[in-house]
Amino acid sequence: MPGSDLKTAFQRCYENRYTWEPGFQGYRGRCLWLQGDRQVEGTFEVGADLKAQVQGIEDAEVLKAVNSQLWEVAIHRVRRSFEQTHGENTFTAGDTDAVGTEVIVGGKNEGDRYRIKDDVVTMVHRHIHGTVVTIFTTDVTDTGAGYLSHTYTSAYADPATGEARGARNRFTDTFTQLPDGGPWVLQERVIENDNDPDDGGQTFRFEDLQAL
């Protein structure tokens, strides 16, 4: 019901996200960046400290893009307790629509909002570093140890005016589990931009993956 306390339901969704086990040692492999007829290849390693090292890519923009994707993956796999992340927040139910039930945040992160459905966070609306990011997740991958977002969109806006900052991006992520029960890692990410619907987007592939 609108106005009711949603802490327990939101915590269940938070703890249903897939995160890496403590003691994660990292992984490595080949990385490929593709756009149209262009293809750039290198190698990479993500260490236990979650920092990525990319070798063999001379194009500075592509190098930055590959590093960015690896960092984004790693930072979202870090396991932090609900209390660590949200201990100073409150969670109140708003309306419910096809996306899910609105979660209105109060306390430390007042102004943030989420939507939840079937123990999945289906919408994130957060204030980060002077901008607002809104993410809608439409499909997830069930690892058996939590979910990973498979298809989702991301858009940035001015927190004061709501004016868009750049075009919306559409993501399609494919994950794979490393051998012998290792961690789940990103195998492919396709990013399409609403301003350039016909360019085929950028594709990042990570192959020959091995745990460290």
N, C-alpha and C positions, 0 to 999 in steps of 0.2 A: 504494500500500500504506500502511496506517496507520503513522505514525512517519516516513514519508519526507519529504524536503524538497520543499515545494510552491512555493518562491519563483518559479520560472520560470513555472509554470502560473498562479499568482495575478497575476504582473506582466502576463501576456498578457491576462488579463481586465481588469485595471486600465486598460491602454492601449487596450482595445477599447471603453471608454466614450466616448460622443460629448462632445467639449468644443469650445468656441469657439476659432477661430483667433486667434493673436496679432494685435493691431491691431484687435480688435473695437471698433466705434464706437458700438454701442447701437442701440436701436430704439424706436418709439413706436406708439401706436394707441388704440383705444377699449377700455375694460374694462367688463364687465357682471358683476354679482353677482346670482344668482337663487336663491331658496329658496321653495318653495311658490308662492304668488301674488305674492310680493314680487320686484321687480326694481329694481336701483340701477345707474346708468350714470355713467361718468366718462371721463376720458382719462388716459393715463399715458405716461411716458418712462423708459426705462432707459438711463442714460448709459454712456460708456466706462469710468467708474469702478464700474460695476455697481450703482449706487444708483438706486432707483426714485423717481420723483416722480409722485404721483397727484393729479389735479385734479378738482373737480366732485362729489366725494362728501362729503356733510355728516355722514352717520351714522358716528360714530367707530369703532364696532365693525366695520362693513363696510370702512371705510377701512383699518383695521389688518389685516383679513383679506386684502384685495387686496394691500397692501404686502408682507405676509408671503409670499404665493404668489410674487410677482415676485422677492423676495429669495431664496427657496428655489431657484427655477429658476436664477437668475444664479450663486449660490454653487456650484452643482453643475456649471456649465459652465466654471468656471475651469480652465485647463490648468496642472497642476503635474506635474513629472516624478515617476516612481515613487520615485526616490531622495530627492527632497524630502519626499514624504509618508511613505514607508515605509522609508527607509534605515536606521533604527535598530530595525527589527523583524525577527523570524524567522517563518517560515511552515511549519507541520508538518501533515501529513495526519492527519485523524481518520477517522471512519467515512464511509461513502457510503450515501445513501438516495435516495428519489425526487427530493428537492430538489436534491441534488448532493453533492459531496465536501466534507467539513468541513475548514476551514482554521483551525488553532489558532495564534493570534498569540502570540509571545513578544517579549521586549525592551521597548522604550519603551511600547507599547500592549498589554502583557500583560493577558489577560482578555478581549480582543476576539476574536470568532470570525466567520467567514464560511462560506458554502457557494458552490461554483462548479460550473458545468455548461455545456459547449459554449461556453467563452470568455465566459460571462456570470456576474456575481456575482448569485446567486439568493437569498442570505440575508446580511443584515448584522446583527451583534449587537455594538453598540459602547457603551462607557461615555462619556457626554458630560455635562459639567457636573453631576456628582452624580446622574445617572440613567442607566438603560440603555434604549437604543432598539433594537428588533428589527424589521427590515423584510424581508418576503418578497416577491420579485418573481416573478410568474407569466407575464408576457408582455412582450415588448419590441418597440420600433420600430427597424428597421434603416435607418439614414440613408445607408448606403454609406460613411460615414466614422466608424463607431462606432454603438453602440446606445444607445437611450434607454428607460428603464423606462416601460411603458405601463399595466400593471395591477399593483398592489402593495398590501400592507397595512403599517401602521405601528402599533407599540404601545410604550408606555413602562412601565418597572417600577423598583421600588426595587432598587438593586444589592446590598444586604445581604440582603434577605428574598425578593426575587423577586416581591413583591406588586405587582399592576398599579396603575399611576397613570393613571386615566382609562380610557376605553373604546378599543378598537381602531378605527382609521380605515381605510377602504378607498378607494383612489385609482384613478381611471381618467383617464389623461392622453392628450391628442391633440396632436400636434406638426405644424408646417408649416414649410416652408423659405421664407425671404424671397426676393423676386425676384432674378434675375441671380446665382444661386449663393450667395446670402447665407446667414447662419447659420440653423440650425433653432431655432425658438422655440415656446413653449407657446401653443397655440390654445384649448384647453379643458381644465379640470380639474374632475372631479366627485369630491366627498369625501362618503362615507357613513359614519355612525357606528354601531357595533354596538349602542349603547344606544338609538338612535332609528332602527330599521330602516324605519319607515314614513313618515318625514318627507321622503323624497326627497333628502335631503342638500343640500349647497351646490354650486352650479355657478359656476365662474369662466370667463368667455369673454373672449378678447382678439381684437379684430377690426380691420380696416383697418390692418393692420400694415405699417410702413415702416421700412427701415433709415435710420439717421442718417448 
